[in-house]
Amino acid sequence: MTNDAFRKLAVSFPGVIESPHFEKSSFRINNKIFVTHDVSRQRACVKLSEIDQSVFCAIDKSIIYPVDNKWGKQGWTLLELTKIKKTLLKDVLSKAYEHVSKGKSFKK
């Protein structure tokens, strides 16, 4: 997964806007971050529910794993973009989007 392909996928969800977040890019729905993108490390960080985090991390902890601090316990999960398959990434981003948007629908 290239950085460009990741960005295109992240903004493809309805109502998502991209904005800076410290040294990263963030992708937001209603001003709430559902994923950040660290271009230099080719890594993303998504906000998942506790259950979704557990399920996705069980797939392969070298690709998907909780942030190693209190943020990880709140569902923030790292994704190694050089290793993850596009179909899995789509699933993870969809769950993060659903979790943060709480099922509300948005229009671009």
Contact map, one row per residue, 1 for C-alpha under 8 A:
111011000000000000000000000000000000000000000000000000000000000000000000000000001111110000000000000000000000
111111000000000000000000000000000000000001000000000000000000000000000000000000001100000000000000000000000000
111111100000000000000000000000000000001001000000000000000000000000000000000000001000000000000000000000000000
011111110000000000000000000000000000000000000000000000000000000000000000000000000000000000000000000000000000
111111111000000000000000000000000000000000000000000000000000000000000000000000000000000000000000000000000000
111111111100000000000000000000000000000000000000000000000000000000000000000000001000000000000000000000000000
001111111110000000000000000000000000000000000000000000000000000000000000000000000000000000000000000000000000
000111111111000000000000000000000000000000000000000000000000000000000000000000000000000000000000000000000000
000011111111100000000000000000000000000000000000000000000000000000000000000000000000000001000000000000000000
000001111111100100000000001000000010000000000000000000000000000000000000000000000000000000001000000000000000
000000111111110111000000001000000000000000000000000000000000000000000000000000000000000000000000000000000000
000000011111110100000000000000000000000000000000000000000000000000000000000000000000000000000000000000000000
000000001111111100000000000000000000000000000000000000000000000000000000000000000000000000000000100000000000
000000000011111100000000000000000000000000000000000000000000000000000000000000000000000000000000000000001111
000000000000111110000000000011000000000000000000000000000000000000000000000000000000000000000000000000000111
000000000111111111000000001111000000000000000000000000000000000000000000000000000000000000000000000000000001
000000000010001111100000001110000000000000000000000000000000000000000000000000000000000000000000000000000000
000000000010000111110000111100000000000000000000000000000000000000000000000000000000000000000000000000000000
000000000000000011111000111100000000000000000000000000000000000000000000000000000000000000000000000000000000
000000000000000001111111110000000000000000000000000000000000000000000000000000000000000000000000000000000000
000000000000000000111111110000000001000000000000000000000000000000000000000000000000000000000000000000000000
000000000000000000011111100000000000000000000000000000000000000000000000000000000000000000000000000000000000
000000000000000000011111100000000000010000000000000000000000000000000000000000000000000000000000000000000000
000000000000000000011111110000000001111000000000000000000000000000000000000000000000000000000000000000000000
000000000000000001111111111000000001110000000000000000000000000000000000000000000000000000000000000000000000
000000000000000001111001111100001111100000000000000000000000000000000000000000000000000000000000000000000000
000000000110000111100000111110001111000000000000000000000000000000000000000000000000000000000000000000000000
000000000000000111100000011111111110000000000000000000000000000000000000000000000000000000000000000000000000
000000000000001110000000001111111100000000000000000000000000000000000000000000000000000000000000100110000000
000000000000001100000000000111110000000000000000000000000000000000000000000000000000000000000000000010000000
000000000000000000000000000111111000000000000000000000000000000000000000000000000000000000000000000000000000
000000000000000000000000000111111100000000000000000000000000000000000000000000000000000000000000000100000000
000000000000000000000000011110111111000000000010000000000000000000000000000000000000000000000000000100000000
000000000000000000000000011110011111000000000110000000000000000000000000000000000000000000000001100100000000
000000000100000000000000011100001111100000011110000000000000000000000000000000000000000000001001000000000000
000000000000000000001001111000001111110000011100000000000000000000000000000000000000000000000000000000000000
000000000000000000000001110000000011111001111000000000000000000000000000000000000000000000000000000000000000
000000000000000000000011100000000001111111110000000000000000000000000000000000000000000000000000000000000000
001000000000000000000001000000000000111111100000000000000000000000000000000000000000000000000000000000000000
000000000000000000000000000000000000011111100000000000000000000000000000000000000000000000000000000000000000
000000000000000000000000000000000000011111100000000000000000000000000000000000000000000000000000000000000000
011000000000000000000000000000000000111111110000000000000000000000000000000000011100000000000000000000000000
000000000000000000000000000000000000111111111000000000000000000000000000000001111100000000000000000000000000
000000000000000000000000000000000011110001111100000000000000000000000000000001111000000000000000000000000000
000000000000000000000000000000000011100000111110000000000000000000000000000111100000000000000000000000000000
000000000000000000000000000000000111000000011111000000000000000000000000001111100000000000011001000000000000
000000000000000000000000000000001110000000001111100000000000000000000000011110000000000000000001001100000000
000000000000000000000000000000000000000000000111111110000000000000000000001110000000000000000011001100000000
000000000000000000000000000000000000000000000011111110000000000000000000011000000000000000000001001000000000
000000000000000000000000000000000000000000000001111111000000000000000000111000000000000000000000000000000000
000000000000000000000000000000000000000000000001111111100000000000000000000000000000000000000000000000000000
000000000000000000000000000000000000000000000001111111110000000000000000000000000000000000000010000000000000
000000000000000000000000000000000000000000000001111111111000000011000000001010000000000000000000000000000000
000000000000000000000000000000000000000000000000011111111100000000000000000000000000000000000000000000000000
000000000000000000000000000000000000000000000000001111111110000000000000000000000000000000000000000000000000
000000000000000000000000000000000000000000000000000111111111000100000000000000000000000000010000000000000000
000000000000000000000000000000000000000000000000000011111111100111000000000000000000000000000000000000000000
000000000000000000000000000000000000000000000000000001111111100000000000000000000000000000000000000000000000
000000000000000000000000000000000000000000000000000000111111100100000000000000000000000000000000000000000000
000000000000000000000000000000000000000000000000000000011111111100000000000000000000000000000000000000000000
000000000000000000000000000000000000000000000000000000001111111110000000000000000000000000000000000000000000
000000000000000000000000000000000000000000000000000000000001111110000000000000010000000000000000000000000000
000000000000000000000000000000000000000000000000000000000001111110000000000001111011000000000000000000000000
000000000000000000000000000000000000000000000000000000011011111111000000000011110000000000000000000000000000
000000000000000000000000000000000000000000000000000010001000111111100000000011100000000000000000000000000000
000000000000000000000000000000000000000000000000000010001000000111110001101111000000000000000000000000000000
000000000000000000000000000000000000000000000000000000000000000011111111100111000000000000000000000000000000
000000000000000000000000000000000000000000000000000000000000000001111111000000000000000000000000000000000000
000000000000000000000000000000000000000000000000000000000000000000111111100000000000000000000000000000000000
000000000000000000000000000000000000000000000000000000000000000000111111110000000000000000000000000000000000
000000000000000000000000000000000000000000000000000000000000000000111111111100000000000000000000000000000000
000000000000000000000000000000000000000000000000000000000000000001111111111110000000000000000000000000000000
000000000000000000000000000000000000000000000000010000000000000001101111111100000000000000000000000000000000
000000000000000000000000000000000000000000000010110000000000000000000111111100000000000000000000000000000000
000000000000000000000000000000000000000000000111110010000000000001000011111110000000000000000000000000000000
000000000000000000000000000000000000000000001111000000000000000001100011111111000000000000000000000000000000
000000000000000000000000000000000000000000001111000010000000000111100001001111100000000000000000000000000000
000000000000000000000000000000000000000000111100000000000000001111100000000111110000000000000000000000000000
000000000000000000000000000000000000000000111100000000000000001110000000000011111001000000000000000000000000
000000000000000000000000000000000000000001110000000000000000011100000000000001111111000000000000000000000000
111001000000000000000000000000000000000001110000000000000000001000000000000000111111000000000000000000000000
110000000000000000000000000000000000000001100000000000000000000000000000000000011111000000000000000000000000
100000000000000000000000000000000000000000000000000000000000001000000000000000011111100000000000000000000000
100000000000000000000000000000000000000000000000000000000000001000000000000000111111110110000000000000000000
100000000000000000000000000000000000000000000000000000000000000000000000000000000011111110000000000000000000
100000000000000000000000000000000000000000000000000000000000000000000000000000000001111111000000000000000000
000000000000000000000000000000000000000000000000000000000000000000000000000000000000111111100000000000000000
000000000000000000000000000000000000000000000000000000000000000000000000000000000001111111110000000000000000
000000000000000000000000000000000000000000000000000000000000000000000000000000000001111111111000000000000000
000000001000000000000000000000000000000000000000000000000000000000000000000000000000011111111100000000000000
000000000000000000000000000000000000000000000000000000000000000000000000000000000000001111111110000000000000
000000000000000000000000000000000000000000000100000000010000000000000000000000000000000111111111000000000000
000000000100000000000000000000000010000000000100000000000000000000000000000000000000000011111111100000000000
000000000000000000000000000000000000000000000000000000000000000000000000000000000000000001111111110000000000
000000000000000000000000000000000000000000000001000100000000000000000000000000000000000000111111111000000000
000000000000000000000000000000000110000000000111100000000000000000000000000000000000000000011111111100000000
000000000000100000000000000010000100000000000000000000000000000000000000000000000000000000001111111110000000
000000000000000000000000000000000000000000000000000000000000000000000000000000000000000000000111111111100000
000000000000000000000000000000000000000000000011100000000000000000000000000000000000000000000011111111100000
000000000000000000000000000010011100000000000011000000000000000000000000000000000000000000000001111111000000
000000000000000000000000000011000000000000000000000000000000000000000000000000000000000000000000111111111000
000000000000000000000000000000000000000000000000000000000000000000000000000000000000000000000000011111110000
000000000000000000000000000000000000000000000000000000000000000000000000000000000000000000000000011011111000
000000000000000000000000000000000000000000000000000000000000000000000000000000000000000000000000000011111100
000000000000010000000000000000000000000000000000000000000000000000000000000000000000000000000000000010111110
000000000000011000000000000000000000000000000000000000000000000000000000000000000000000000000000000000011111
000000000000011000000000000000000000000000000000000000000000000000000000000000000000000000000000000000001111
000000000000011100000000000000000000000000000000000000000000000000000000000000000000000000000000000000000111
